[in-house]
Amino acid sequence: MTTDKPPTTSALWDDPVAVVRLGADQALRYAEAIDQREAAPTAQALAALTQFDERLPTGATSPLEALAKLEAVGAPATMGSTGPNYFGFVNGATYPVALAASMVVNAWDQNAALPVMSPVSAKILEVTQSWLVDLLGFPPQTDVTFGTGATMANASCLAAARDHLAGTVGYDVQALGLYGAPQIQVVVGAGAHSTLRKSLGLVGLGRERVIEVPCDDQGAMRADALPDLSAADGPILACAQAGEVNTGAFDPFDALADWVTERNGWLHVDGAFGMWALADPSRADLVQGLTRADSVATDAHKWLNVSYDSGISFVTRAGALRRTFAAVAAYLPPEDGFEAMHHTPQSSQRARQVEVWAVLRTLGRSGVQEMVTQACDAAQLIADRIEQAGCTILNDVVLNQVLVRYRDGETTEALIDAIQADRRVWCGPTQWRGETAMRISVSSWKTTLEHAEHAAEVIVESMARATQRPR
């Protein structure tokens, strides 16, 4: 009785370079076409996704079949989030050099955990750290690390804060855990983003065991409402926000930094998209005091427009990240420069810094500023046009966020449905002051003032259809 032998590598990949080239060509076709596509897939494209519901093949199949299915079935069902007309969820597009660098990084397939594993990744990390610190104005000793997104960047910063604050009262969380640890007094704004609370839960500080500070009508923390706390009652961790997710509002960082410093605490800022306003001097009033924070979390895949995923942690307390994340193993070599795995939750890691380096190297300081300014100007134009047509703009448009209500919550829902059914642009719903609103987020480097005019026209046309819907 004979048995079939498993396929050899050569049988699966007769020409591996040709396979990779076909995939790259497919990616280029997608990138070339996406700007002319509608912002959302058709119903037919969504229905076709059932073609992925197949049994795992019993034997080897051609890699060309997999690529063909991705192009024929997968690509038409993507959202147009890397085009100029997608205004949902603060999603950036992909800057061309970021896409190119991503392909290079994937081909390199480096483990960026240690310099000995990837000297080039370590060098580019070192350079990118210094560029970001200089561009944004953080103190020179700031540690900069990369992870999956702002949620994990927040969690990394909060874990470092937790261990540092516990250490100020003589407790070692890494050695002893949280059983019997001193209680940390966590202060957040009432408008804190859900991912900050998720991160607080992840590091054991609790999503709900927080002291909430009331916010103003834009969702920014009120400095005059900070609680009467003393470090004697336990270490203090204050969590602020740069860019409220609906309005784009900023918390009062200078006042918060003063308050925290007086109490020997730690100030953390969730700056997922709003932190990048530091790159635009015309918005200095929004970010005044932000670089006084002990830690800041952000996303490069939002406003810097690198590919998903790319979160960044900035920690200005030297050694705090290493205290929390250092790993010890007999096979690990002695320290040789900045070792990423000892400053992040993950050991093995993709060299996300290469894409960030490529964008910064290409745009320069003025280009990053222009990217921020262009998005903010587009947001303001959309707000002006649709307000003239009868929408109510619920926020002060200080950044890239426009918060809209058309007549009332129910009519706003009808407007959102009409826009999404039209598919030329995409905007999503949110809740504001207990009623449905529409959120417009401009974060794509491709969105020009011309695209903003187009988006406003689509929204105004959809307003007419929304009022015709039976109620």
C-alpha positions as CSV (number, residue, x, y, z in Angstrom):
1,M,0.0,0.0,0.0
2,T,1.4,3.4,-1.0
3,T,0.6,6.8,0.5
4,D,0.9,10.1,-1.1
5,K,3.8,12.2,0.0
6,P,3.1,15.7,1.2
7,P,3.9,18.3,-1.5
8,T,7.4,19.7,-1.6
9,T,8.2,23.3,-1.3
10,S,9.1,23.4,-5.0
11,A,5.7,22.0,-5.9
12,L,4.0,24.8,-4.1
13,W,6.2,27.5,-5.3
14,D,7.6,26.8,-8.7
15,D,8.6,30.4,-9.0
16,P,8.2,32.2,-5.7
17,V,9.4,35.6,-7.1
18,A,6.8,35.4,-9.8
19,V,4.1,34.8,-7.2
20,V,5.3,37.8,-5.2
21,R,5.4,39.9,-8.3
22,L,1.8,39.0,-9.1
23,G,0.7,40.0,-5.6
24,A,2.5,43.3,-6.0
25,D,0.9,44.0,-9.4
26,Q,-2.5,43.2,-7.8
27,A,-1.8,45.7,-5.0
28,L,-0.8,48.4,-7.5
29,R,-4.0,47.9,-9.5
30,Y,-6.0,48.3,-6.4
31,A,-4.1,51.5,-5.4
32,E,-4.5,52.9,-8.9
33,A,-8.3,52.3,-8.9
34,I,-9.3,53.2,-5.4
35,D,-9.6,56.9,-5.9
36,Q,-12.2,56.4,-8.6
37,R,-14.2,53.9,-6.6
38,E,-17.2,54.7,-4.4
39,A,-16.4,54.9,-0.7
40,A,-18.4,51.8,0.2
41,P,-18.9,48.5,-1.6
42,T,-22.0,47.5,-3.5
43,A,-24.6,45.0,-2.1
44,Q,-23.5,42.6,-4.8
45,A,-19.9,42.8,-3.7
46,L,-20.9,42.1,-0.1
47,A,-23.1,39.2,-1.1
48,A,-20.2,37.7,-3.1
49,L,-18.1,37.3,0.1
50,T,-19.9,34.0,0.6
51,Q,-17.5,32.7,-2.0
52,F,-14.9,32.6,0.8
53,D,-17.1,30.0,2.7
54,E,-15.3,26.9,1.4
55,R,-13.8,23.9,3.0
56,L,-10.0,23.8,3.7
57,P,-8.4,22.1,0.7
58,T,-7.2,18.6,1.4
59,G,-4.1,19.1,-0.6
60,A,-1.9,21.9,-2.0
61,T,-3.5,24.4,-4.5
62,S,-1.9,27.0,-6.7
63,P,-1.1,30.3,-4.9
64,L,-2.4,32.0,-8.0
65,E,-5.9,30.8,-7.1
66,A,-5.7,32.5,-3.7
67,L,-4.5,35.7,-5.3
68,A,-7.2,35.6,-7.9
69,K,-9.9,35.2,-5.3
70,L,-8.6,38.1,-3.3
71,E,-8.7,40.3,-6.3
72,A,-12.0,39.1,-7.7
73,V,-14.0,38.7,-4.5
74,G,-12.0,40.5,-1.7
75,A,-11.1,43.8,-3.3
76,P,-14.6,44.8,-4.4
77,A,-15.8,44.3,-0.8
78,T,-13.3,46.7,0.8
79,M,-14.2,50.0,2.2
80,G,-12.7,53.0,0.3
81,S,-10.8,54.1,3.4
82,T,-7.6,54.6,1.6
83,G,-9.3,57.0,-0.9
84,P,-10.2,60.7,-0.6
85,N,-13.9,60.3,0.2
86,Y,-14.0,58.2,3.4
87,F,-14.8,60.2,6.6
88,G,-15.5,57.5,9.1
89,F,-13.7,56.4,12.3
90,V,-10.7,58.7,11.9
91,N,-9.1,56.3,9.4
92,G,-6.1,57.5,7.5
93,A,-5.3,56.5,3.9
94,T,-1.9,55.1,3.0
95,Y,0.7,57.5,1.8
96,P,2.5,56.1,-1.3
97,V,5.9,55.8,0.2
98,A,4.4,54.1,3.3
99,L,2.8,51.5,1.0
100,A,6.1,51.0,-0.8
101,A,8.0,50.8,2.5
102,S,5.5,48.3,3.8
103,M,6.1,46.0,0.9
104,V,9.9,46.3,1.5
105,V,9.5,45.6,5.2
106,N,7.4,42.5,4.4
107,A,10.0,41.3,2.0
108,W,12.7,41.8,4.6
109,D,10.6,40.0,7.2
110,Q,12.8,41.2,10.1
111,N,12.1,40.6,13.7
112,A,12.7,44.1,15.2
113,A,12.9,42.9,18.8
114,L,16.7,43.3,19.1
115,P,19.5,45.0,17.2
116,V,21.3,41.6,16.9
117,M,18.1,40.3,15.1
118,S,17.9,43.2,12.7
119,P,20.6,45.9,12.7
120,V,18.7,48.0,10.1
121,S,15.5,48.0,12.1
122,A,17.4,49.1,15.2
123,K,19.1,51.9,13.3
124,I,15.9,53.1,11.7
125,L,14.1,53.0,15.1
126,E,16.9,55.1,16.6
127,V,16.6,57.7,13.9
128,T,12.8,57.7,13.8
129,Q,12.7,58.2,17.6
130,S,14.9,61.3,17.4
131,W,12.9,62.7,14.4
132,L,9.6,62.3,16.2
133,V,10.8,63.8,19.4
134,D,12.2,66.8,17.5
135,L,9.2,67.3,15.3
136,L,6.7,67.2,18.1
137,G,8.8,68.9,20.8
138,F,9.0,66.2,23.4
139,P,11.9,66.2,25.9
140,P,15.1,64.7,24.5
141,Q,15.1,61.7,27.0
142,T,11.7,60.5,25.7
143,D,11.4,56.8,24.8
144,V,9.4,56.2,21.6
145,T,8.1,52.7,20.9
146,F,5.9,51.1,18.3
147,G,2.9,48.7,18.7
148,T,-0.3,47.7,17.2
149,G,-2.4,50.8,17.7
150,A,-3.4,53.5,20.2
151,T,-5.2,51.0,22.4
152,M,-2.0,49.1,23.1
153,A,0.0,52.3,23.1
154,N,-2.3,53.6,25.8
155,A,-2.0,50.3,27.7
156,S,1.8,50.4,27.4
157,C,2.0,53.9,28.8
158,L,-0.5,53.1,31.6
159,A,1.4,50.0,32.6
160,A,4.5,52.0,32.9
161,A,2.7,54.7,34.9
162,R,1.2,52.0,37.2
163,D,4.6,50.5,38.0
164,H,6.3,53.9,38.4
165,L,3.6,55.2,40.8
166,A,3.5,52.1,42.8
167,G,7.3,52.3,43.0
168,T,7.1,55.8,44.6
169,V,5.5,54.2,47.6
170,G,7.9,51.2,47.7
171,Y,5.9,48.6,45.9
172,D,7.1,46.5,43.0
173,V,4.2,45.5,40.8
174,Q,6.3,43.4,38.4
175,A,7.6,41.3,41.3
176,L,4.5,41.1,43.5
177,G,1.5,41.7,41.1
178,L,-1.5,43.7,42.0
179,Y,-2.6,41.7,45.0
180,G,-2.0,44.0,47.9
181,A,-0.7,46.8,45.7
182,P,-1.4,50.4,46.7
183,Q,-4.5,51.8,45.2
184,I,-3.8,54.3,42.4
185,Q,-6.3,57.2,42.1
186,V,-7.1,57.3,38.4
187,V,-8.6,60.6,37.1
188,V,-10.3,60.8,33.7
189,G,-12.5,63.2,31.8
190,A,-16.2,62.3,31.4
191,G,-15.6,62.3,27.7
192,A,-12.6,59.8,27.8
193,H,-12.5,57.5,24.8
194,S,-13.6,53.9,25.3
195,T,-10.2,52.6,24.3
196,L,-8.6,54.4,27.2
197,R,-11.0,52.7,29.6
198,K,-10.3,49.4,27.8
199,S,-6.6,50.0,28.4
200,L,-7.1,50.8,32.1
201,G,-8.9,47.5,32.5
202,L,-6.2,45.7,30.6
203,V,-3.5,46.8,33.0
204,G,-5.6,46.1,36.1
205,L,-6.5,49.6,37.1
206,G,-10.2,49.1,36.2
207,R,-12.5,50.6,33.6
208,E,-15.0,51.9,36.2
209,R,-12.8,52.5,39.3
210,V,-12.0,56.0,38.1
211,I,-12.7,59.6,39.2
212,E,-14.6,61.4,36.4
213,V,-14.0,65.1,35.9
214,P,-16.9,66.9,34.2
215,C,-16.4,68.2,30.7
216,D,-17.4,71.5,28.9
217,D,-19.8,71.6,26.0
218,Q,-17.1,70.4,23.6
219,G,-16.2,67.4,25.7
220,A,-12.9,68.8,27.1
221,M,-12.1,68.3,30.8
222,R,-12.8,71.3,33.0
223,A,-9.7,72.4,34.9
224,D,-11.9,74.1,37.5
225,A,-13.6,70.8,38.3
226,L,-10.5,68.7,39.1
227,P,-11.0,66.7,42.4
228,D,-9.5,67.7,45.7
229,L,-7.0,64.8,45.9
230,S,-3.8,64.3,47.8
231,A,-0.9,61.9,47.0
232,A,-1.2,60.9,50.7
233,D,-4.4,59.0,49.7
234,G,-2.5,57.0,47.0
235,P,-0.5,57.8,43.9
236,I,-2.4,59.9,41.2
237,L,-2.7,59.0,37.6
238,A,-4.5,61.6,35.4
239,C,-5.6,60.7,31.9
240,A,-6.2,63.5,29.5
241,Q,-7.2,63.6,25.8
242,A,-5.8,65.3,22.7
243,G,-8.7,65.4,20.3
244,E,-12.1,64.4,21.6
245,V,-13.3,61.7,19.2
246,N,-16.5,63.6,18.3
247,T,-15.5,67.2,18.5
248,G,-11.7,67.3,18.3
249,A,-11.5,69.2,21.5
250,F,-8.4,69.3,23.7
251,D,-8.1,69.0,27.5
252,P,-6.3,71.8,29.4
253,F,-2.8,70.2,29.5
254,D,-0.9,73.0,31.3
255,A,-3.5,73.1,34.1
256,L,-3.5,69.3,34.3
257,A,0.3,69.1,34.3
258,D,0.5,71.7,37.1
259,W,-2.1,69.8,39.1
260,V,-0.4,66.5,38.7
261,T,3.1,67.8,39.4
262,E,1.9,69.3,42.7
263,R,0.8,65.8,43.7
264,N,3.8,63.9,42.4
265,G,1.6,62.0,40.0
266,W,1.7,61.0,36.4
267,L,-0.1,62.7,33.4
268,H,-1.0,60.5,30.5
269,V,-2.5,61.8,27.2
270,D,-4.6,59.8,24.8
271,G,-3.6,61.5,21.6
272,A,-4.7,59.0,19.0
273,F,-5.1,61.5,16.3
274,G,-5.1,64.9,18.0
275,M,-1.4,64.7,19.1
276,W,-0.4,65.4,15.5
277,A,-1.6,68.9,15.9
278,L,1.8,69.4,17.6
279,A,3.2,69.4,14.1
280,D,1.2,72.5,13.1
281,P,2.4,75.7,14.8
282,S,-0.9,77.4,13.8
283,R,-2.6,75.1,16.3
284,A,-0.2,75.7,19.2
285,D,-3.0,77.0,21.4
286,L,-4.7,73.6,21.3
287,V,-1.7,71.6,22.4
288,Q,-0.2,74.1,24.9
289,G,1.4,72.0,27.7
290,L,0.9,68.6,25.9
291,T,4.6,67.8,25.9
292,R,4.7,68.2,29.6
293,A,2.9,64.9,29.9
294,D,4.7,61.9,31.3
295,S,3.3,59.7,28.5
296,V,1.4,60.1,25.3
297,A,-0.2,57.5,23.0
298,T,-1.0,58.0,19.3
299,D,-1.6,56.3,16.0
300,A,0.6,56.7,13.0
301,H,-2.0,54.9,10.9
302,K,-4.4,57.8,11.4
303,W,-3.0,61.2,10.5
304,L,0.5,60.2,9.5
305,N,-1.2,57.9,6.9
306,V,1.0,54.8,7.2
307,S,-0.6,51.4,6.8
308,Y,-2.4,49.5,9.5
309,D,-1.4,48.9,12.2
310,S,1.0,51.4,13.8
311,G,0.6,52.7,17.4
312,I,3.3,54.8,19.1
313,S,4.0,55.3,22.8
314,F,5.9,58.4,24.0
315,V,7.2,58.1,27.6
316,T,9.2,61.0,28.9
317,R,10.2,59.3,32.2
318,A,13.5,57.7,31.3
319,G,13.6,54.0,32.1
320,A,9.9,53.6,32.9
321,L,9.1,51.4,29.9
322,R,12.1,49.2,30.5
323,R,11.1,48.8,34.1
324,T,7.8,47.3,33.1
325,F,8.6,45.4,29.9
326,A,12.2,44.1,30.2
327,A,12.4,40.3,29.5
328,V,15.1,38.0,30.9
329,A,16.2,34.8,29.3
330,A,19.4,32.8,29.2
331,Y,19.6,32.9,25.4
332,L,19.2,36.7,25.2
333,P,22.4,38.6,24.4
334,P,23.6,41.5,26.6
335,E,22.3,44.9,25.8
336,D,23.4,46.5,22.6
337,G,21.7,49.9,22.1
338,F,18.0,50.4,22.4
339,E,16.3,47.0,22.5
340,A,12.7,47.3,21.4
341,M,11.5,44.1,23.1
342,H,12.5,45.4,26.5
343,H,10.3,48.5,26.0
344,T,7.1,47.0,24.6
345,P,4.6,44.3,25.6
346,Q,5.5,42.2,22.6
347,S,8.9,40.5,22.1
348,S,8.8,39.6,18.4
349,Q,7.6,42.6,16.4
350,R,7.3,44.0,12.9
351,A,9.5,46.9,12.0
352,R,6.7,49.5,11.9
353,Q,9.2,52.3,12.3
354,V,10.3,51.8,8.7
355,E,7.1,53.1,7.3
356,V,7.0,56.1,9.7
357,W,10.7,56.8,8.8
358,A,9.8,56.7,5.1
359,V,6.9,59.2,5.5
360,L,8.9,61.6,7.7
361,R,11.9,61.3,5.3
362,T,9.7,62.1,2.3
363,L,7.4,64.8,3.8
364,G,9.8,66.6,6.1
365,R,8.7,68.9,8.8
366,S,6.7,71.2,6.4
367,G,5.0,68.3,4.7
368,V,3.7,66.8,8.0
369,Q,2.4,70.3,8.9
370,E,0.7,70.6,5.5
371,M,-0.9,67.2,5.9
372,V,-2.5,68.3,9.2
373,T,-3.5,71.8,7.9
374,Q,-5.1,70.4,4.7
375,A,-7.3,68.0,6.6
376,C,-8.4,70.7,9.1
377,D,-9.2,73.1,6.2
378,A,-11.2,70.5,4.4
379,A,-13.2,69.8,7.6
380,Q,-13.9,73.5,8.0
381,L,-15.1,73.8,4.4
382,I,-17.5,70.8,4.8
383,A,-18.8,72.3,8.0
384,D,-19.4,75.7,6.4
385,R,-21.2,74.3,3.3
386,I,-23.6,71.9,5.1
387,E,-24.3,74.5,7.8
388,Q,-25.4,76.9,5.1
389,A,-27.7,74.2,3.7
390,G,-29.5,73.7,7.0
391,C,-27.4,71.3,9.2
392,T,-26.4,72.2,12.7
393,I,-22.7,72.0,13.5
394,L,-22.5,70.9,17.1
395,N,-18.8,71.5,17.7
396,D,-16.2,74.2,17.3
397,V,-14.4,72.9,14.3
398,V,-10.8,73.3,15.7
399,L,-9.3,70.3,14.1
400,N,-10.4,67.6,11.6
401,Q,-13.7,66.6,13.3
402,V,-17.2,67.9,12.3
403,L,-20.1,66.9,14.5
404,V,-23.5,67.3,12.7
405,R,-27.1,67.1,13.5
406,Y,-29.8,67.6,10.9
407,R,-33.0,68.8,12.5
408,D,-33.2,66.1,15.1
409,G,-31.8,62.6,15.9
410,E,-34.3,60.8,13.7
411,T,-33.7,62.9,10.7
412,T,-30.0,62.7,11.3
413,E,-30.3,58.9,11.2
414,A,-32.1,59.2,7.9
415,L,-29.4,61.5,6.6
416,I,-26.7,59.0,7.5
417,D,-28.6,56.2,5.9
418,A,-29.0,58.2,2.7
419,I,-25.3,59.1,2.5
420,Q,-24.3,55.5,3.1
421,A,-26.8,54.2,0.5
422,D,-25.4,56.7,-2.0
423,R,-21.9,55.3,-1.4
424,R,-20.0,58.2,-3.0
425,V,-18.8,59.3,0.4
426,W,-19.0,57.6,3.8
427,C,-19.9,59.2,7.2
428,G,-20.9,57.4,10.3
429,P,-23.2,57.9,13.3
430,T,-22.3,58.8,16.9
431,Q,-24.2,59.7,20.0
432,W,-23.9,63.3,21.4
433,R,-25.8,64.5,24.4
434,G,-28.1,61.5,24.3
435,E,-29.2,61.8,20.6
436,T,-27.9,60.6,17.3
437,A,-25.4,62.8,15.4
438,M,-23.2,62.4,12.4
439,R,-19.4,62.5,12.7
440,I,-17.2,63.6,9.8
441,S,-13.5,62.8,10.2
442,V,-11.0,64.1,7.7
443,S,-7.8,62.2,8.0
444,S,-6.8,61.1,4.5
445,W,-3.8,62.8,2.9
446,K,-5.8,62.6,-0.4
447,T,-8.7,64.8,0.7
448,T,-8.2,68.1,-0.9
449,L,-10.6,71.1,-0.7
450,E,-12.0,69.9,-4.0
451,H,-12.9,66.6,-2.4
452,A,-14.4,68.5,0.5
453,E,-16.6,70.5,-1.8
454,H,-17.7,67.2,-3.4
455,A,-18.4,65.6,0.0
456,A,-20.5,68.7,1.0
457,E,-22.5,68.4,-2.2
458,V,-23.2,64.7,-1.6
459,I,-24.3,65.5,2.0
460,V,-26.6,68.3,0.9
461,E,-28.2,66.1,-1.8
462,S,-28.7,63.4,0.8
463,M,-30.4,65.9,3.1
464,A,-33.2,66.2,0.6
465,R,-33.6,62.5,0.4
466,A,-33.6,62.2,4.2
467,T,-36.6,64.5,4.6
468,Q,-38.5,62.4,2.1
469,R,-38.2,59.2,4.1
470,P,-41.4,58.1,5.8
471,R,-41.3,58.8,9.5
